[in-house]
Amino acid sequence: MSFTTISQQQQQQDGGGQYKVAIRMLSSQIEVEQEYGLRVLINLTAKSTPGNKLQTLVFKIIGIQTFNELLASSSEVIQMLSVWLLFHLTIADENAQQVMEGGVGKHIVDLLQSDTEDVIEKVLWLVANLSRNQAYSYMLTSYGITEVLTSLLSVPSDLIVGASALPLRNLLHKDASREYEEQQR
């Protein structure tokens, strides 16, 4: 199972252009392999519990750079599956920290504005995981996620509205708590 992207394959070329056509032809095969690999990892990590090192191991094997590439994919299926896997992996706090420090926040905000309900739903699951931690909540807020979540409350989908509520509550509660603490000092 390999998470090699097209750009990585192009870097491995010997400098000639002879492989470009083959790479274009293989791009759909690479996407199929990525999809299969992501589905296997989602199923593998779905039953994993906090404290189990499986999430950390899988995250280390894939790496934050690969996740950023997968989240920027032109395939909504790859985006959705990547976010779904990140949802499972961010149960481990050290992975959540790497996700937030690794620049995934921008992808999260972009993907929340997708036209595909399945993508948005999985991103909301991930945001719910990340927003449990106050430090990550502030990082998410710096990407403007509160405004995006608020706008999702008017989407004509009970699924999206309901899934938006938990991370929004987490983010607003922490902001309100911080303001309260500052006022008490």
N, CA, C and O of each residue as an XYZ file, in Angstrom:
740
protein
N       0.858     -1.170      0.000
C       0.000      0.000      0.000
C       0.899      1.227      0.000
O       1.819      1.331      0.811
N       0.633      2.148     -0.904
C       1.489      3.316     -1.063
C       0.654      4.570     -1.166
O      -0.408      4.569     -1.788
N       1.129      5.634     -0.559
C       0.454      6.918     -0.634
C       1.266      7.878     -1.493
O       1.286      9.081     -1.234
N       1.928      7.357     -2.504
C       2.709      8.180     -3.403
C       1.771      9.053     -4.223
O       0.783      8.574     -4.778
N       2.089     10.325     -4.292
C       1.277     11.234     -5.085
C       1.903     11.386     -6.467
O       3.052     11.003     -6.689
N       1.144     11.939     -7.374
C       1.650     12.149     -8.732
C       2.870     13.053     -8.705
O       3.840     12.799     -9.419
N       2.839     14.097     -7.899
C       3.979     15.022     -7.861
C       5.240     14.313     -7.369
O       6.337     14.616     -7.839
N       5.102     13.372     -6.428
C       6.263     12.626     -5.959
C       6.787     11.720     -7.061
O       7.997     11.550     -7.206
N       5.890     11.145     -7.830
C       6.331     10.287     -8.924
C       7.055     11.109     -9.985
O       8.041     10.650    -10.561
N       6.576     12.303    -10.239
C       7.234     13.147    -11.224
C       8.636     13.533    -10.767
O       9.541     13.663    -11.591
N       8.823     13.716     -9.473
C      10.137     14.051     -8.936
C      11.102     12.884     -9.094
O      12.315     13.086     -9.148
N      10.577     11.672     -9.168
C      11.417     10.494     -9.284
C      11.818     10.202    -10.731
O      12.566      9.259    -10.991
N      11.332     10.993    -11.650
C      11.682     10.789    -13.058
C      13.172     11.043    -13.263
O      13.824     11.684    -12.439
N      13.697     10.533    -14.369
C      15.123     10.695    -14.668
C      15.416     11.984    -15.420
O      16.505     12.140    -15.972
N      14.478     12.895    -15.451
C      14.708     14.169    -16.120
C      14.103     14.236    -17.505
O      13.874     15.334    -18.011
N      13.836     13.115    -18.135
C      13.222     13.105    -19.460
C      11.718     13.212    -19.342
O      11.164     12.928    -18.280
N      11.056     13.607    -20.384
C       9.612     13.751    -20.374
C       8.876     12.495    -20.759
O       7.652     12.516    -20.887
N       9.587     11.399    -20.948
C       8.959     10.185    -21.452
C       7.942      9.580    -20.507
O       7.066      8.833    -20.940
N       8.042      9.889    -19.221
C       7.132      9.269    -18.272
C       5.876     10.106    -18.021
O       4.951      9.627    -17.366
N       5.820     11.320    -18.516
C       4.684     12.197    -18.226
C       3.370     11.610    -18.716
O       2.369     11.664    -18.001
N       3.352     11.058    -19.905
C       2.129     10.466    -20.431
C       1.717      9.280    -19.576
O       0.534      9.124    -19.271
N       2.659      8.448    -19.186
C       2.361      7.280    -18.351
C       1.818      7.721    -16.999
O       0.911      7.091    -16.456
N       2.365      8.790    -16.461
C       1.896      9.277    -15.165
C       0.460      9.755    -15.279
O      -0.355      9.461    -14.405
N       0.132     10.482    -16.334
C      -1.245     10.928    -16.522
C      -2.185      9.730    -16.637
O      -3.279      9.739    -16.075
N      -1.761      8.714    -17.357
C      -2.592      7.526    -17.520
C      -2.748      6.793    -16.199
O      -3.791      6.190    -15.944
N      -1.732      6.837    -15.363
C      -1.768      6.135    -14.083
C      -2.458      6.929    -12.983
O      -2.740      6.382    -11.917
N      -2.735      8.209    -13.219
C      -3.283      9.033    -12.147
C      -4.602      8.477    -11.619
O      -4.858      8.527    -10.416
N      -5.447      7.943    -12.518
C      -6.695      7.361    -12.030
C      -6.420      6.091    -11.231
O      -7.134      5.816    -10.267
N      -5.409      5.311    -11.602
C      -5.034      4.120    -10.852
C      -4.485      4.503     -9.485
O      -4.769      3.837     -8.489
N      -3.705      5.566     -9.437
C      -3.163      6.039     -8.157
C      -4.304      6.447     -7.239
O      -4.287      6.141     -6.047
N      -5.296      7.138     -7.790
C      -6.441      7.546     -6.987
C      -7.198      6.332     -6.444
O      -7.640      6.340     -5.296
N      -7.343      5.312     -7.246
C      -8.011      4.082     -6.799
C      -7.215      3.443     -5.662
O      -7.794      2.986     -4.677
N      -5.894      3.411     -5.798
C      -5.050      2.846     -4.751
C      -5.108      3.693     -3.475
O      -5.156      3.160     -2.366
N      -5.104      5.011     -3.647
C      -5.215      5.886     -2.478
C      -6.543      5.654     -1.771
O      -6.592      5.551     -0.546
N      -7.612      5.571     -2.541
C      -8.931      5.346     -1.961
C      -8.967      4.017     -1.201
O      -9.465      3.956     -0.077
N      -8.445      2.972     -1.806
C      -8.427      1.664     -1.156
C      -7.602      1.726      0.137
O      -8.039      1.240      1.180
N      -6.427      2.318      0.062
C      -5.571      2.423      1.244
C      -6.223      3.214      2.358
O      -6.151      2.825      3.523
N      -6.858      4.322      2.010
C      -7.532      5.138      3.021
C      -8.686      4.371      3.663
O      -8.882      4.444      4.876
N      -9.449      3.636      2.853
C     -10.568      2.856      3.407
C     -10.072      1.766      4.365
O     -10.681      1.528      5.408
N      -8.974      1.115      4.010
C      -8.399      0.093      4.896
C      -7.970      0.726      6.216
O      -8.257      0.188      7.285
N      -7.287      1.860      6.145
C      -6.823      2.526      7.365
C      -7.976      3.062      8.205
O      -7.905      3.039      9.433
N      -9.024      3.539      7.568
C     -10.205      3.992      8.317
C     -10.797      2.822      9.095
O     -11.100      2.952     10.281
N     -10.960      1.693      8.437
C     -11.514      0.515      9.110
C     -10.599      0.007     10.215
O     -11.069     -0.426     11.267
N      -9.312      0.061      9.980
C      -8.334     -0.388     10.968
C      -8.353      0.485     12.217
O      -8.284     -0.020     13.337
N      -8.448      1.791     12.021
C      -8.371      2.715     13.151
C      -9.722      3.008     13.787
O      -9.780      3.626     14.850
N     -10.806      2.576     13.158
C     -12.145      2.876     13.682
C     -12.380      2.250     15.051
O     -13.103      2.808     15.876
N     -11.783      1.113     15.288
C     -12.012      0.406     16.552
C     -10.933      0.697     17.589
O     -10.957      0.161     18.697
N     -10.003      1.541     17.217
C      -8.914      1.874     18.111
C      -9.394      2.851     19.184
O     -10.227      3.716     18.914
N      -8.875      2.713     20.378
C      -9.294      3.561     21.491
C      -8.166      4.509     21.888
O      -7.001      4.247     21.587
N      -8.509      5.621     22.570
C      -7.453      6.519     23.058
C      -6.476      5.745     23.930
O      -6.877      4.879     24.707
N      -5.216      6.056     23.801
C      -4.192      5.343     24.543
C      -3.598      4.202     23.737
O      -2.492      3.743     24.024
N      -4.326      3.745     22.735
C      -3.821      2.716     21.833
C      -2.873      3.420     20.856
O      -3.241      4.437     20.269
N      -1.707      2.912     20.685
C      -0.684      3.571     19.867
C      -0.888      3.388     18.358
O      -0.083      3.871     17.561
N      -1.949      2.700     17.970
C      -2.195      2.482     16.551
C      -2.380      3.806     15.811
O      -1.844      3.989     14.719
N      -3.147      4.738     16.411
C      -3.356      6.034     15.749
C      -2.030      6.751     15.516
O      -1.798      7.311     14.445
N      -1.175      6.729     16.513
C       0.114      7.404     16.399
C       0.975      6.756     15.331
O       1.622      7.447     14.544
N       0.983      5.438     15.301
C       1.774      4.712     14.308
C       1.289      5.013     12.887
O       2.097      5.312     12.007
N      -0.016      4.937     12.662
C      -0.567      5.209     11.330
C      -0.254      6.648     10.921
O       0.119      6.904      9.776
N      -0.405      7.576     11.852
C      -0.133      8.986     11.540
C       1.334      9.183     11.160
O       1.640      9.910     10.215
N       2.237      8.538     11.892
C       3.664      8.659     11.574
C       3.991      8.082     10.207
O       4.802      8.641      9.468
N       3.364      6.968      9.874
C       3.630      6.330      8.582
C       3.188      7.232      7.437
O       3.905      7.380      6.447
N       2.014      7.832      7.569
C       1.501      8.676      6.487
C       2.177     10.043      6.489
O       2.649     10.497      5.447
N       2.229     10.694      7.626
C       2.888     11.987      7.746
C       1.990     13.159      7.380
O       1.073     13.032      6.568
N       2.268     14.283      7.985
C       1.433     15.472      7.813
C       1.517     16.025      6.390
O       0.522     16.531      5.871
N       2.665     15.939      5.762
C       2.808     16.448      4.393
C       1.896     15.666      3.441
O       1.238     16.259      2.587
N       1.855     14.361      3.584
C       0.994     13.539      2.733
C      -0.473     13.863      2.992
O      -1.271     13.925      2.057
N      -0.830     14.070      4.260
C      -2.212     14.446      4.554
C      -2.567     15.775      3.899
O      -3.654     15.918      3.339
N      -1.675     16.736      3.963
C      -1.935     18.019      3.315
C      -2.133     17.838      1.814
O      -3.003     18.479      1.223
N      -1.337     16.975      1.195
C      -1.491     16.712     -0.242
C      -2.819     16.022     -0.536
O      -3.495     16.365     -1.505
N      -3.193     15.056      0.294
C      -4.454     14.350      0.091
C      -5.651     15.280      0.274
O      -6.634     15.184     -0.460
N      -5.566     16.179      1.252
C      -6.662     17.120      1.490
C      -6.791     18.140      0.367
O      -7.869     18.691      0.146
N      -5.701     18.389     -0.339
C      -5.715     19.326     -1.468
C      -6.025     18.615     -2.788
O      -6.004     19.241     -3.847
N      -6.305     17.344     -2.731
C      -6.594     16.550     -3.927
C      -7.792     17.131     -4.679
O      -8.664     17.765     -4.085
N      -7.820     16.908     -5.974
C      -8.976     17.338     -6.765
C     -10.126     16.341     -6.641
O     -11.226     16.606     -7.125
N      -9.886     15.210     -6.004
C     -10.909     14.182     -5.822
C     -11.621     14.378     -4.485
O     -10.996     14.320     -3.426
N     -12.917     14.608     -4.542
C     -13.680     14.766     -3.306
C     -13.705     13.482     -2.487
O     -13.798     13.528     -1.260
N     -13.622     12.346     -3.155
C     -13.591     11.066     -2.443
C     -12.310     10.967     -1.613
O     -12.353     10.569     -0.449
N     -11.183     11.323     -2.203
C      -9.908     11.293     -1.485
C      -9.928     12.304     -0.339
O      -9.449     12.007      0.756
N     -10.474     13.485     -0.582
C     -10.581     14.494      0.480
C     -11.422     13.958      1.642
O     -11.022     14.044      2.803
N     -12.587     13.406      1.312
C     -13.489     12.904      2.343
C     -12.847     11.776      3.152
O     -12.910     11.770      4.381
N     -12.236     10.832      2.459
C     -11.615      9.698      3.160
C     -10.421     10.154      4.001
O     -10.192      9.623      5.088
N      -9.669     11.120      3.511
C      -8.524     11.641      4.273
C      -8.982     12.316      5.556
O      -8.384     12.127      6.615
N     -10.040     13.099      5.455
C     -10.587     13.759      6.645
C     -11.150     12.723      7.606
O     -10.977     12.841      8.819
N     -11.814     11.723      7.076
C     -12.384     10.667      7.909
C     -11.280      9.941      8.672
O     -11.425      9.659      9.862
N     -10.186      9.641      7.992
C      -9.054      9.008      8.664
C      -8.466      9.937      9.721
O      -8.135      9.493     10.820
N      -8.333     11.220      9.399
C      -7.826     12.179     10.392
C      -8.753     12.245     11.609
O      -8.284     12.405     12.736
N     -10.034     12.127     11.392
C     -10.981     12.094     12.507
C     -10.611     10.971     13.472
O     -10.567     11.179     14.684
N     -10.345      9.782     12.934
C      -9.955      8.648     13.782
C      -8.589      8.888     14.436
O      -8.393      8.569     15.609
N      -7.672      9.438     13.688
C      -6.306      9.591     14.191
C      -6.175     10.704     15.226
O      -5.278     10.651     16.067
N      -7.045     11.706     15.183
C      -6.935     12.814     16.140
C      -7.552     12.482     17.489
O      -7.643     13.344     18.362
N      -7.973     11.239     17.659
C      -8.343     10.792     19.006
C      -7.081     10.830     19.877
O      -7.148     11.119     21.072
N      -5.939     10.537     19.264
C      -4.652     10.644     19.955
C      -4.236     12.113     19.944
O      -4.088     12.713     18.879
N      -4.052     12.682     21.116
C      -3.791     14.115     21.227
C      -2.515     14.543     20.504
O      -2.462     15.634     19.936
N      -1.482     13.688     20.520
C      -0.246     14.088     19.837
C      -0.460     14.224     18.330
O       0.192     15.043     17.682
N      -1.369     13.426     17.773
C      -1.694     13.558     16.353
C      -2.476     14.840     16.098
O      -2.239     15.539     15.113
N      -3.410     15.140     16.997
C      -4.194     16.371     16.859
C      -3.277     17.584     16.864
O      -3.477     18.525     16.096
N      -2.280     17.561     17.723
C      -1.330     18.676     17.781
C      -0.573     18.810     16.457
O      -0.413     19.916     15.941
N      -0.111     17.693     15.914
C       0.611     17.742     14.642
C      -0.290     18.197     13.499
O       0.157     18.904     12.596
N      -1.553     17.794     13.539
C      -2.508     18.223     12.519
C      -2.655     19.741     12.560
O      -2.607     20.404     11.524
N      -2.832     20.280     13.748
C      -3.025     21.732     13.856
C      -1.752     22.499     13.528
O      -1.815     23.548     12.887
N      -0.609     22.000     13.953
C       0.649     22.692     13.674
C       1.123     22.455     12.244
O       2.000     23.168     11.755
N       0.546     21.451     11.568
C       0.985     21.091     10.222
C       0.236     21.779      9.100
O       0.427     21.434      7.934
N      -0.615     22.746      9.422
C      -1.275     23.529      8.383
C      -2.578     22.960      7.857
O      -3.060     23.401      6.814
N      -3.158     21.997      8.547
C      -4.403     21.388      8.089
C      -5.590     22.337      8.290
O      -6.623     22.178      7.639
N      -5.453     23.308      9.174
C      -6.550     24.248      9.450
C      -7.084     24.932      8.207
O      -8.296     25.103      8.069
N      -6.212     25.322      7.311
C      -6.638     25.973      6.067
C      -7.470     25.009      5.225
O      -8.493     25.399      4.662
N      -7.038     23.761      5.138
C      -7.800     22.760      4.382
C      -9.169     22.524      5.019
O     -10.165     22.344      4.319
N      -9.209     22.527      6.343
C     -10.469     22.314      7.056
C     -11.475     23.388      6.657
O     -12.618     23.080      6.319
N     -11.050     24.637      6.697
C     -11.946     25.741      6.350
C     -12.376     25.639      4.884
O     -13.547     25.834      4.560
N     -11.431     25.335      4.012
C     -11.767     25.192      2.586
C     -12.765     24.062      2.363
O     -13.729     24.224      1.616
N     -12.538     22.922      3.005
C     -13.403     21.764      2.805
C     -14.790     21.952      3.418
O     -15.755     21.338      2.963
N     -14.895     22.790      4.439
C     -16.210     23.088      5.011
C     -17.076     23.871      4.037
O     -18.290     23.965      4.217
N     -16.462     24.426      3.021
C     -17.199     25.186      2.017
C     -17.440     24.359      0.754
O     -17.780     24.903     -0.297
N     -17.264     23.058      0.864
C     -17.485     22.133     -0.242
C     -18.969     22.076     -0.598
O     -19.828     22.430      0.210
N     -19.252     21.635     -1.794
C     -20.631     21.423     -2.220
C     -21.123     20.023     -1.872
O     -22.284     19.693     -2.116
N     -20.255     19.207     -1.309
C     -20.579     17.814     -1.037
C     -20.836     17.604      0.453
O     -19.964     17.828      1.292
N     -22.046     17.171      0.754
C     -22.454     16.984      2.142
C     -21.576     15.977      2.874
O     -21.258     16.177      4.046
N     -21.180     14.902      2.204
C     -20.331     13.890      2.847
C     -18.986     14.468      3.269
O     -18.483     14.146      4.346
N     -18.409     15.306      2.440
C     -17.129     15.937      2.785
C     -17.319     16.834      3.997
O     -16.550     16.760      4.955
N     -18.331     17.673      3.959
C     -18.584     18.601      5.073
C     -18.826     17.833      6.365
O     -18.303     18.200      7.418
N     -19.618     16.768      6.285
C     -19.918     15.976      7.482
C     -18.642     15.436      8.123
O     -18.462     15.551      9.335
N     -17.762     14.852      7.325
C     -16.528     14.287      7.870
C     -15.621     15.375      8.433
O     -14.958     15.165      9.449
N     -15.587     16.534      7.781
C     -14.785     17.642      8.298
C     -15.343     18.097      9.646
O     -14.581     18.417     10.558
N     -16.653     18.128      9.772
C     -17.257     18.525     11.044
C     -16.924     17.545     12.158
O     -16.741     17.947     13.307
N     -16.843     16.260     11.825
C     -16.400     15.276     12.821
C     -14.985     15.604     13.295
O     -14.695     15.587     14.491
N     -14.113     15.900     12.334
C     -12.729     16.237     12.668
C     -12.671     17.498     13.519
O     -11.944     17.547     14.511
N     -13.430     18.510     13.140
C     -13.437     19.766     13.895
C     -13.957     19.533     15.313
O     -13.473     20.149     16.263
N     -14.933     18.653     15.454
C     -15.440     18.331     16.794
C     -14.323     17.728     17.647
O     -14.184     18.075     18.820
N     -13.530     16.830     17.068
C     -12.394     16.252     17.802
C     -11.397     17.334     18.198
O     -10.978     17.417     19.353
N     -11.025     18.157     17.232
C      -9.992     19.168     17.482
C     -10.466     20.245     18.451
O      -9.676     20.757     19.244
N     -11.741     20.587     18.394
C     -12.247     21.682     19.235
C     -12.400     21.287     20.701
O     -12.732     22.128     21.536
N     -12.162     20.023     21.019
C     -12.199     19.598     22.429
C     -11.035     20.185     23.214
O     -11.117     20.335     24.433
N      -9.962     20.513     22.526
C      -8.758     21.039     23.172
C      -8.740     22.554     23.013
O      -8.888     23.070     21.905
N      -8.559     23.259     24.116
C      -8.617     24.725     24.091
C      -7.568     25.333     23.162
O      -7.867     26.278     22.432
N      -6.356     24.810     23.179
C      -5.308     25.359     22.314
C      -5.665     25.211     20.840
O      -5.443     26.125     20.045
N      -6.212     24.068     20.482
C      -6.586     23.844     19.083
C      -7.802     24.675     18.712
O      -7.940     25.105     17.567
N      -8.688     24.904     19.684
C      -9.846     25.754     19.432
C      -9.408     27.144     19.019
O      -9.962     27.731     18.089
N      -8.404     27.671     19.716
C      -7.915     29.005     19.370
C      -7.258     29.006     17.995
O      -7.391     29.967     17.237
N      -6.553     27.931     17.677
C      -5.934     27.841     16.350
C      -7.013     27.771     15.270
O      -6.906     28.433     14.237
N      -8.049     26.971     15.507
C      -9.148     26.872     14.548
C      -9.833     28.230     14.372
O     -10.174     28.628     13.258
N     -10.025     28.924     15.484
C     -10.660     30.233     15.429
C      -9.842     31.212     14.599
O     -10.398     32.066     13.910
N      -8.525     31.086     14.666
C      -7.668     31.996     13.893
C      -7.823     31.798     12.388
O      -7.485     32.688     11.608
N      -8.334     30.631     11.972
C      -8.603     30.374     10.552
C      -9.991     30.870     10.131
O     -10.368     30.739      8.966
N     -10.748     31.437     11.071
C     -12.087     31.930     10.751
C     -13.147     30.839     10.732
O     -14.172     30.963     10.061
N     -12.892     29.794     11.462
C     -13.810     28.652     11.415
C     -15.147     28.938     12.093
O     -16.161     28.344     11.725
N     -15.168     29.831     13.070
C     -16.421     30.135     13.755
C     -17.445     30.692     12.774
O     -18.616     30.314     12.809
N     -17.004     31.587     11.907
C     -17.900     32.178     10.913
C     -18.405     31.115      9.928
O     -19.577     31.108      9.552
N     -17.503     30.222      9.521
C     -17.895     29.167      8.579
C     -18.906     28.230      9.234
O     -19.903     27.859      8.616
N     -18.650     27.849     10.478
C     -19.586     26.963     11.191
C     -20.940     27.638     11.373
O     -21.983     27.003     11.217
N     -20.920     28.908     11.699
C     -22.166     29.648     11.871
C     -22.956     29.677     10.565
O     -24.178     29.533     10.573
N     -22.262     29.863      9.451
C     -22.963     29.878      8.157
C     -23.575     28.514      7.826
O     -24.580     28.444      7.119
N     -22.982     27.438      8.328
C     -23.528     26.102      8.072
C     -24.846     25.858      8.807
O     -25.589     24.940      8.460
N     -25.137     26.671      9.814
C     -26.390     26.517     10.542
C     -27.602     26.852      9.681
O     -28.725     26.464     10.005
N     -27.376     27.569      8.589
C     -28.488     27.922      7.699
C     -28.585     27.021      6.475
O     -29.416     27.256      5.598
N     -27.746     25.997      6.408
C     -27.779     25.045      5.293
C     -29.032     24.174      5.446
O     -29.352     23.746      6.555
N     -29.741     23.910      4.345
C     -30.961     23.109      4.459
C     -30.672     21.607      4.600
O     -31.176     20.794      3.825
N     -29.863     21.256      5.589
C     -29.539     19.865      5.855
C     -29.470     19.662      7.362
O     -28.615     20.234      8.038
N     -30.367     18.853      7.872
C     -30.364     18.578      9.309
C     -29.049     17.941      9.748
O     -28.556     18.202     10.845
N     -28.490     17.106      8.879
C     -27.230     16.435      9.179
C     -26.109     17.455      9.402
O     -25.369     17.366     10.382
N     -25.990     18.406      8.507
C     -24.927     19.417      8.597
C     -25.176     20.361      9.764
O     -24.247     20.690     10.502
N     -26.408     20.795      9.939
C     -26.727     21.690     11.056
C     -26.414     21.004     12.381
O     -25.796     21.599     13.264
N     -26.842     19.756     12.513
C     -26.583     19.019     13.750
C     -25.101     18.790     13.997
O     -24.624     18.935     15.123
N     -24.371     18.431     12.945
C     -22.932     18.173     13.084
C     -22.153     19.462     13.334
O     -21.059     19.415     13.897
N     -22.689     20.601     12.931
C     -22.029     21.895     13.165
C     -22.158     22.341     14.612
O     -21.316     23.080     15.123
N     -23.206     21.891     15.260
C     -23.519     22.385     16.598
C     -22.444     22.053     17.636
O     -22.074     22.914     18.433
N     -21.943     20.823     17.636
C     -20.964     20.430     18.662
C     -19.662     21.221     18.564
O     -19.243     21.801     19.566
N     -19.006     21.271     17.410
C     -17.767     22.060     17.384
C     -18.010     23.547     17.637
O     -17.179     24.217     18.249
N     -19.145     24.060     17.169
C     -19.451     25.465     17.418
C     -19.638     25.713     18.909
O     -19.154     26.709     19.447
N     -20.337     24.809     19.567
C     -20.513     24.926     21.028
C     -19.161     24.872     21.730
O     -18.890     25.667     22.629
N     -18.305     23.921     21.311
C     -16.981     23.812     21.920
C     -16.191     25.099     21.751
O     -15.579     25.587     22.702
N     -16.204     25.645     20.551
C     -15.431     26.860     20.271
C     -15.983     28.053     21.036
O     -15.220     28.807     21.640
N     -17.295     28.231     21.016
C     -17.896     29.381     21.689
C     -17.801     29.254     23.195
O     -17.600     30.255     23.883
N     -17.940     28.068     23.716
C     -17.839     27.871     25.160
C     -16.436     28.226     25.635
O     -16.280     28.875     26.670
N     -15.423     27.811     24.896
C     -14.051     28.102     25.298
C     -13.763     29.594     25.194
O     -13.071     30.149     26.046
N     -14.289     30.255     24.153
C     -14.110     31.701     24.042
C     -14.799     32.404     25.198
O     -14.233     33.315     25.802
N     -16.019     31.984     25.508
C     -16.757     32.585     26.611
C     -16.050     32.321     27.931
O     -15.989     33.206     28.784
N     -15.517     31.125     28.112
C     -14.808     30.788     29.345
C     -13.553     31.638     29.494
O     -13.244     32.110     30.588
N     -12.833     31.831     28.394
C     -11.609     32.638     28.447
C     -11.944     34.081     28.810
O     -11.261     34.691     29.633
N     -12.991     34.627     28.198
C     -13.393     35.988     28.518
C     -13.816     36.085     29.981
O     -13.470     37.054     30.657
N     -14.551     35.110     30.474
C     -14.980     35.087     31.861
C     -13.780     35.067     32.797
O     -13.734     35.818     33.771
N     -12.803     34.203     32.501
C     -11.598     34.116     33.333
C     -10.849     35.448     33.337
O     -10.372     35.891     34.382
N     -10.747     36.077     32.182
C     -10.045     37.365     32.103
C     -10.776     38.434     32.914
O     -10.139     39.269     33.557
N     -12.117     38.409     32.886
C     -12.888     39.386     33.651
C     -12.726     39.165     35.145
O     -12.766     40.120     35.922
N     -12.543     37.917     35.554
C     -12.406     37.608     36.976
C     -11.052     38.046     37.532
O     -10.910     38.257     38.737
N     -10.066     38.181     36.659
C      -8.731     38.586     37.117
C      -8.716     40.017     37.372
O      -7.686     40.562     37.767
